[in-house]
Every structure is written in structure tokens, then in C-alpha cells.
Amino acid sequence: MRAVQITAFGGPENLKVVDVPRPEPGANEVLVKIVRSGVNPVDRSQLIGRWQWLQLPHIPGSEIAGTIAALGPGVSGLKIGQRVGVALRLFCGRCYYCLRGQEQLCESDPRSATAPAIPGAFTEGGYAEYTAVPAVNAIPLPDEVDFDAACTATLDGVTAWHMVDRARVEPGDCVLVVGATGGLGTFFLQLCRLRGAVPFAVTGTPQHAGRLEELGAEATIDRTAQDVAAEARRLTDGRGMNVVLDPTGAASWPASIGSLARGGRYATCGILTGAEVTLNLAPFYTQEQEAIGSTGGTRLDLAQCLDAIARGTLRAVIYKHFPLEDAAAAMAALGDEHRLGKVLLTIE
Ligand SMILES: [Zn+2]
């Protein structure tokens, strides 16, 4: 089968189109014929060598939608030809956390203490014609959800859904959405509105303010020209934000924590711009603020996200499609200054 491998750590030029044997589904696995594969910053983290334990060559790709091509031994309840999205989290189903219904915290692989145990990172991923995944991760798609939207739901949709839950976004909350034009940000804005909250978009591409406001943003803050924390206070009568949803990491931390209201909740699900931050505990405790971690989401989160897309209350925002062979260009497009929404690989 055709696939794209990371052959060395570095830039997009290290993504090579190769011909490799089609995987065989093992016990309790299914083979998925991939139709769409998302290009996610998590793939770029692998490419640039942030996860040094990755064995090269490696097929990245953690956002996968397609049809079932074969069933491994022991699989029941799924059919060949069925349309599926691949649930994000690899989990054992037997550990302390899995038994509590928190499969996103599964402790079966010690590497998951510092990196999310997801397909395409802990397995060979979706930049390929086929991939083998655990049958419990193959989630049937509602008829109304096309492969573009399904692919987008499998990582960004489910991660946004879970983090909005973790941050306890409530009606009337003022919410700062950092990285608003990204795959996660476009979902955060919509999910805040669905909960009756008021989201404010932070972006480096203010020309998209109109599109962000269509997705739910009450106002847009240009982080390249404005003081984000000061603007967050100005927009909330001086109080600050009840919630900050920041998937971007250390670079935006001072502005994000500085934007919080008394009783405010900061939530993070990624470290693209760095992992180490400092925190002054004095204002943090006296104002009863919270910092909340969130990682991916569960199959329930994915099912709920797909239902919302099927009902038309949530929509995927797509930036561009690329053929599998152009994965390097697709990866480069992640960094496009004017990108709004998802970059997808078309595999047909
Ligand atoms: Zn487990």
C-alpha cells in the first residue's frame, strides 16, 4: 500500500511517500481503508522530534476516517464496508482508570504519562491507504456525517468537547478561546455558544474576525497588535474571563493566566509552544483560580460530538485538502499564516 513515513526528525521534507506491506488486523482489531486523514500539530510534534522515543521510519496520522476492509479474529458487531471514525485514545479496558470510565487516563503504557497514547503516535497511523486499529476504537458514523467532518471530529472535535466539559463551561461564562482559527479553536467557539457561554477569540490573523464571529465569537482579539490580558478585561467590564481555553502551551500562558477573572478556570490540552511555565501562587489562591489539564477524549465524547455534527448544531471547518502524496505540502500548510480550520489528506 501507499503510505507516508517520517524518515528522519526535521522538516516536511522528511515525509517520504513509500510502498509498504498492507497491515493485517490482529486479534480484536479491524483493518480500516482510509478515506480521510487529518494533518494535526501532533503529527508535526512527531516530525520535529519532540517525541524522541518514536521509532523511525514511522507513519504518523491520528485523525482517521474510512471504511472497514477486514475483521481480525474475535471481532463481532462490525461489518466489512461499514463507515467508521477511529476513536482517539488507545486503552486497555482493564486498568483502574478504564474501569472508572476514564479511558483517556489509561495507565497501561507508561509513555502516556507525558504523551497522549493515540493511534498514529503509539501505532502506525493514518498517512496511508490502510491502518489496523483495535475494534473498540472503530466507531460507526451516523449517515449524516461525511468523512471530512468525521475525520475532524476524531481528534479536534473530541478534544474540544472533552475540554469544554473539563473546564465546566456554563451559561453566561465569558470564555477566552486562544488559537481560535485552529482545528480546536473553531470547535471551542461553537461549543461555548451551544452551552450558552460567550466566547472571545484570540488570533494572530485578525482578517478572519468575520469568520470567527460566524462561528460564535463575540469579539476578536489580535494577539499580534493588542495586549490580550488587557483587552480580555476591557471586554468584560474589568472582571476578566471566567474560563480560558488554551490549547497552545507556554507562549500564551502569561496572557492566558493574566486574563482570568476571580474564580476563573484555565484549561490546557497541548504544549505546542512549550511545556514549562511559572505561576505566582499569591493571586492564584486568593482569587480561587484553577488550572485544569485535559487530554483528548473518550468514545462517549466522540459519539456525542458526531451526534451534534449529524444534527447540524456543530460543523467542521476545513481549510484545504491534499492528496496523500502531498503530505509534505499539507504539513507545511499547517503553518500557513492565513489558515482557518483543518488540513486533510484525501486517500481514495
Ligand atoms: Zn486502561
Boltz pocket constraint, residues with backbone or C-beta under 6 A from the ligand:
constraints:
  - pocket:
      binder: B
      contacts: [[A, 91], [A, 92], [A, 93], [A, 94], [A, 95], [A, 96], [A, 97], [A, 98], [A, 103], [A, 105], [A, 106], [A, 107], [A, 108]]
      max_distance: 6.0
